[in-house]
């Protein structure tokens, strides 16, 4: 499977980093935020990216 290169900058890059950190936190047994939505969004974004390639 070929991977598509996506370039982010500014706000988009910051939002991706925040989403990733929240997704990682949601997988932790000692989650700080207790929020499962970021994990679902992160999985969905990776699936969407894979379909584009």
N, C-alpha and C positions, 0 to 999 in steps of 0.2 A: 504494500500500500504506500503510495507516495504521500508525503506530507506537504501541506500547503503552508508557505511562510506568510505569517501575518505580522504586520508592523503596527505597534501601538505606541502612542506617545501621549504625554500630558495626562489629562483626566482619565482616558481609557486605560492607560497603563496602571495608574493608581487604583482604579476600580478593580482591575483584574487581580492585583496583589491583595487587595482587601478581601475579595471574594474567595481567593485561594486560602488565605489565612482563616477565614470563617469556616470554610469547608474542612480544613484540617482540624480545627477546634471541634467541629461537630462529630468527627470520628473518634475523638478521645473519650475514654471512659470517664475522665474527670473534666468534662466540658465546662468551660467558663460561661459561655453564652447560652447553651442549651437550645440552639437554633439548628434545625435540620434542613431548612430551606436552602442554604448555600450548598450543601452537599448535593442536593437534587439539581440545582442550577449548574454546578460545576460539571456533573455527569452529563447533563443535557447539552452543555456547550461543547464538551469533548465529542459527543456523539454527532452533533450537528457539523462540527469541523471535519470529522472523519467522512461523513456523507458527501461533503463538498469535493473532497479530493478524488 
